[in-house]
Amino acid sequence: MHRWCPMDERLETGRGRAANALDRVSRVSGDATDFALAASLVRAAAELAERMLRDGMTTVHKTSMSDVVSAADHAAEELIVSRLRAARPGDGLVGEEGTNEPAERTWFIDPVDGTYNFLSGLPLWCSAIALTDADGLVLGAIRHAATDESWLGGRGHPTTRNGVPVAPLVDRPLSDISVASYLHPTTLPDDGARIPLLRVMQGAATVRMLGSGSIELAAVAAGRLGAWAQIDSLDWDWLPGVALVEGAGGVTTVLEANGHRWHLAGSAQAVAEISALVLG
């Protein structure tokens, strides 16, 4: 019969610590692999879209002249989806161009964010992706091909531009900074959208509308734009940039006001001031 002795407890404790350490290493390794995978996916999607644009392709108008989708959007989403199904077969996938298979871990895909710009010869478009799990947002990755910039950030990973950490965001008053936004012409008669946005714009130093939410949010994370305010954003337009802004020390929030969901990002001071203006 085995008799218990203090060494047994030390051995069990040691095994437990080793197991916990291995588990931590496994999680860190998996997270690191997710970041590397995300960066490679948006780069490949952007390269495919660029190549298809040069070669010529078909386009379709969805809901309006400015709401367009191209063959490149579909092909780039299919590329990302096929690679994720191979690399992460248990993960969910949700994409702008129709993929809708959510799970506990889900990748949100915007194969070409800023399609109108893309098709018009304007360089303000990108490929973007985000990953969420049961604890929230894991990462965001954005590839802006025209400027050769790759953005990556998220949980435990301070935001980087081409592998170099961006400077942490600092508080500045709204009156000293730019705010990026968008309001579709069909939304102009909606007082619940127009009037709060006008209050925000009037409080800012200047306003920019670039036509790509992910590029704008990456610019906020980099300190190039001061803040972001937009209504009713979809997950693939919002989450990649959220990871970058938060990874740069910024703040993001979603407010329910005037029949809309207001998506706000920037420094803590800027978001607080914009929130007050939206709520009136």
C-alpha positions as CSV (number, residue, x, y, z in Angstrom):
1,M,0.0,0.0,0.0
2,H,1.3,3.4,-0.9
3,R,1.6,5.8,2.0
4,W,1.1,9.5,1.4
5,C,4.1,11.7,2.0
6,P,4.8,15.4,1.4
7,M,6.7,14.5,-1.8
8,D,3.4,13.3,-3.3
9,E,1.9,16.7,-2.8
10,R,5.0,18.4,-4.2
11,L,4.9,16.1,-7.3
12,E,1.2,16.7,-7.9
13,T,1.7,20.5,-7.4
14,G,4.6,20.4,-9.9
15,R,2.5,18.4,-12.4
16,G,-0.3,20.9,-12.0
17,R,2.0,23.9,-12.5
18,A,3.5,22.2,-15.6
19,A,0.1,21.5,-17.0
20,N,-1.0,25.1,-16.4
21,A,2.2,26.4,-18.0
22,L,1.7,24.2,-21.0
23,D,-1.9,25.3,-21.3
24,R,-0.8,29.0,-21.1
25,V,1.9,28.3,-23.8
26,S,-0.7,26.6,-25.9
27,R,-3.1,29.5,-25.6
28,V,-0.4,32.1,-26.4
29,S,0.8,30.0,-29.3
30,G,-2.7,29.7,-30.7
31,D,-3.3,33.4,-30.3
32,A,-0.1,34.2,-32.0
33,T,-1.0,31.9,-34.8
34,D,-4.4,33.6,-35.1
35,F,-2.7,36.9,-35.5
36,A,-0.3,35.6,-38.2
37,L,-3.2,33.9,-40.0
38,A,-5.3,37.0,-40.0
39,A,-2.5,39.1,-41.4
40,S,-1.8,36.6,-44.2
41,L,-5.5,36.4,-45.1
42,V,-6.1,40.1,-45.5
43,R,-2.9,40.5,-47.5
44,A,-3.9,37.6,-49.8
45,A,-7.4,39.0,-50.3
46,A,-6.1,42.5,-51.1
47,E,-3.6,41.1,-53.6
48,L,-6.3,39.1,-55.3
49,A,-8.7,42.1,-55.5
50,E,-5.9,44.3,-56.9
51,R,-5.1,41.7,-59.6
52,M,-8.7,41.3,-60.6
53,L,-9.2,45.1,-60.8
54,R,-6.3,45.4,-63.2
55,D,-7.6,42.5,-65.3
56,G,-11.2,43.9,-65.4
57,M,-14.4,42.3,-63.9
58,T,-18.1,42.6,-63.5
59,T,-19.9,44.7,-61.0
60,V,-23.5,44.7,-59.5
61,H,-25.5,47.4,-57.8
62,K,-27.1,46.1,-54.6
63,T,-29.4,48.8,-53.1
64,S,-28.2,52.0,-54.8
65,M,-25.6,53.4,-57.2
66,S,-23.2,53.7,-54.3
67,D,-23.9,50.2,-52.9
68,V,-21.9,48.1,-55.3
69,V,-20.3,44.6,-55.2
70,S,-17.7,43.3,-57.6
71,A,-16.5,39.9,-58.6
72,A,-13.4,40.8,-56.6
73,D,-15.5,41.1,-53.4
74,H,-16.9,37.6,-53.9
75,A,-13.6,36.1,-54.9
76,A,-11.6,37.6,-52.0
77,E,-14.3,36.5,-49.6
78,E,-14.2,33.0,-51.0
79,L,-10.4,32.9,-50.7
80,I,-10.5,33.9,-47.0
81,V,-13.4,31.5,-46.3
82,S,-11.7,28.5,-48.0
83,R,-8.4,29.1,-46.1
84,L,-10.2,29.5,-42.8
85,R,-12.2,26.3,-43.3
86,A,-8.9,24.5,-43.8
87,A,-7.0,26.2,-41.0
88,R,-9.8,26.6,-38.4
89,P,-12.4,24.0,-39.3
90,G,-14.3,24.6,-36.0
91,D,-14.6,28.3,-36.3
92,G,-17.6,30.3,-37.5
93,L,-17.4,32.6,-40.5
94,V,-19.5,35.7,-41.3
95,G,-18.8,37.7,-44.4
96,E,-20.2,40.8,-46.1
97,E,-20.9,38.9,-49.3
98,G,-23.1,36.2,-47.9
99,T,-21.1,33.8,-45.7
100,N,-23.1,33.3,-42.5
101,E,-21.9,30.5,-40.3
102,P,-21.4,31.9,-36.8
103,A,-20.0,29.9,-33.9
104,E,-18.4,30.5,-30.5
105,R,-15.3,31.6,-32.3
106,T,-16.2,33.6,-35.3
107,W,-14.3,35.4,-38.0
108,F,-15.9,38.5,-39.5
109,I,-14.8,39.2,-43.1
110,D,-14.9,42.3,-45.2
111,P,-13.1,41.3,-48.4
112,V,-13.1,44.8,-50.0
113,D,-14.1,47.6,-47.7
114,G,-14.7,50.7,-49.8
115,T,-15.9,49.0,-52.9
116,Y,-17.2,52.2,-54.5
117,N,-13.7,53.7,-54.1
118,F,-12.1,50.5,-55.3
119,L,-14.2,50.5,-58.5
120,S,-13.8,54.3,-59.0
121,G,-10.0,54.2,-59.0
122,L,-9.7,55.8,-55.6
123,P,-7.1,54.2,-53.4
124,L,-9.2,54.3,-50.2
125,W,-10.2,50.6,-49.9
126,C,-8.8,47.7,-47.9
127,S,-9.4,44.1,-46.9
128,A,-10.3,43.6,-43.2
129,I,-11.0,40.7,-40.8
130,A,-11.8,40.3,-37.1
131,L,-12.0,37.4,-34.8
132,T,-14.3,37.1,-31.7
133,D,-14.7,34.4,-29.1
134,A,-16.7,33.8,-25.9
135,D,-14.8,36.5,-24.1
136,G,-15.2,39.2,-26.9
137,L,-13.0,40.6,-29.5
138,V,-9.7,38.8,-30.1
139,L,-8.1,40.6,-33.0
140,G,-8.5,42.8,-36.1
141,A,-6.4,42.9,-39.2
142,I,-6.5,45.4,-42.1
143,R,-4.5,45.5,-45.3
144,H,-4.4,48.8,-47.2
145,A,-2.7,47.8,-50.4
146,A,-2.4,51.3,-51.9
147,T,-0.2,52.5,-49.1
148,D,1.4,49.1,-48.4
149,E,0.2,49.2,-44.8
150,S,-0.8,46.2,-42.7
151,W,-2.5,46.9,-39.5
152,L,-2.8,44.3,-36.7
153,G,-4.0,44.5,-33.1
154,G,-6.2,43.0,-30.4
155,R,-6.2,41.2,-27.1
156,G,-2.7,41.1,-25.7
157,H,-1.3,42.6,-29.0
158,P,-0.8,46.4,-29.1
159,T,-1.7,47.7,-32.5
160,T,1.1,47.7,-35.1
161,R,1.5,49.2,-38.5
162,N,3.8,47.0,-40.7
163,G,5.0,45.3,-37.5
164,V,5.9,48.5,-35.7
165,P,3.7,49.5,-32.6
166,V,1.8,52.7,-33.1
167,A,2.0,55.5,-30.5
168,P,-0.6,55.3,-27.7
169,L,-3.6,57.5,-28.2
170,V,-3.7,60.6,-26.0
171,D,-6.7,62.7,-24.9
172,R,-7.5,65.8,-26.9
173,P,-10.7,67.8,-27.0
174,L,-13.1,67.3,-29.9
175,S,-12.6,70.9,-30.9
176,D,-8.9,70.2,-31.6
177,I,-9.3,67.0,-33.7
178,S,-10.9,65.7,-36.9
179,V,-13.9,63.3,-36.8
180,A,-14.6,60.8,-39.6
181,S,-18.2,59.8,-40.4
182,Y,-20.6,59.0,-43.1
183,L,-24.3,59.7,-43.8
184,H,-25.9,58.2,-46.9
185,P,-28.0,60.6,-48.9
186,T,-31.2,58.6,-48.3
187,T,-30.6,59.0,-44.5
188,L,-30.5,62.8,-44.7
189,P,-34.3,63.3,-44.0
190,D,-33.9,61.2,-40.8
191,D,-33.7,63.7,-37.9
192,G,-32.5,61.0,-35.5
193,A,-29.4,60.5,-37.6
194,R,-28.8,63.9,-39.2
195,I,-29.3,66.2,-36.2
196,P,-27.0,64.4,-33.7
197,L,-24.3,64.0,-36.4
198,L,-24.5,67.7,-37.2
199,R,-23.9,68.4,-33.5
200,V,-20.8,66.2,-33.5
201,M,-19.5,67.7,-36.7
202,Q,-20.0,71.3,-35.4
203,G,-18.0,70.4,-32.3
204,A,-15.0,69.0,-34.2
205,A,-12.1,70.9,-35.8
206,T,-12.8,69.3,-39.2
207,V,-14.7,66.4,-40.8
208,R,-13.5,63.6,-43.1
209,M,-15.5,61.0,-45.1
210,L,-13.1,58.5,-46.7
211,G,-15.6,55.9,-47.7
212,S,-14.0,53.0,-45.9
213,G,-14.8,52.5,-42.2
214,S,-11.8,50.2,-41.6
215,I,-9.3,52.6,-43.2
216,E,-10.8,55.4,-41.1
217,L,-10.6,53.4,-37.9
218,A,-7.0,52.4,-38.6
219,A,-6.3,56.1,-39.1
220,V,-7.9,56.8,-35.7
221,A,-5.7,54.1,-34.1
222,A,-2.6,55.7,-35.7
223,G,-3.6,59.2,-34.6
224,R,-4.1,60.4,-38.2
225,L,-7.8,61.0,-37.5
226,G,-9.1,62.1,-34.2
227,A,-12.3,60.1,-33.8
228,W,-15.0,58.1,-35.6
229,A,-18.8,58.4,-35.4
230,Q,-21.2,56.4,-37.6
231,I,-24.6,55.0,-37.3
232,D,-25.7,51.3,-37.6
233,S,-22.4,49.8,-38.6
234,L,-22.2,46.2,-39.4
235,D,-19.8,43.8,-37.6
236,W,-17.4,43.4,-40.5
237,D,-17.2,47.2,-40.9
238,W,-16.8,47.9,-37.2
239,L,-14.9,45.0,-35.4
240,P,-11.5,45.0,-37.3
241,G,-11.0,48.7,-36.5
242,V,-12.3,48.4,-33.0
243,A,-9.4,46.0,-32.3
244,L,-6.9,48.5,-33.7
245,V,-8.3,51.5,-31.8
246,E,-8.4,49.6,-28.5
247,G,-5.0,48.1,-29.1
248,A,-3.7,51.7,-29.4
249,G,-5.1,52.6,-26.0
250,G,-8.3,54.2,-27.4
251,V,-11.9,53.7,-26.5
252,T,-14.9,52.3,-28.5
253,T,-18.5,52.2,-27.7
254,V,-22.0,51.6,-29.2
255,L,-24.8,53.9,-28.1
256,E,-28.5,53.4,-28.6
257,A,-30.0,56.8,-29.4
258,N,-32.7,58.3,-31.6
259,G,-33.6,55.0,-33.2
260,H,-30.0,54.2,-34.2
261,R,-26.9,52.5,-32.9
262,W,-24.1,55.0,-32.8
263,H,-20.6,53.5,-33.2
264,L,-17.9,55.7,-31.7
265,A,-14.1,55.4,-31.5
266,G,-11.2,57.6,-30.4
267,S,-9.5,58.7,-27.3
268,A,-11.4,58.5,-24.1
269,Q,-12.0,62.2,-24.0
270,A,-13.1,62.4,-27.6
271,V,-15.6,59.5,-27.2
272,A,-17.0,61.0,-24.1
273,E,-17.6,64.4,-25.8
274,I,-19.1,62.8,-28.9
275,S,-21.4,60.6,-26.7
276,A,-22.8,63.6,-24.9
277,L,-23.5,65.3,-28.2
278,V,-25.2,62.3,-29.7
279,L,-27.4,61.9,-26.6
280,G,-28.2,65.6,-26.8
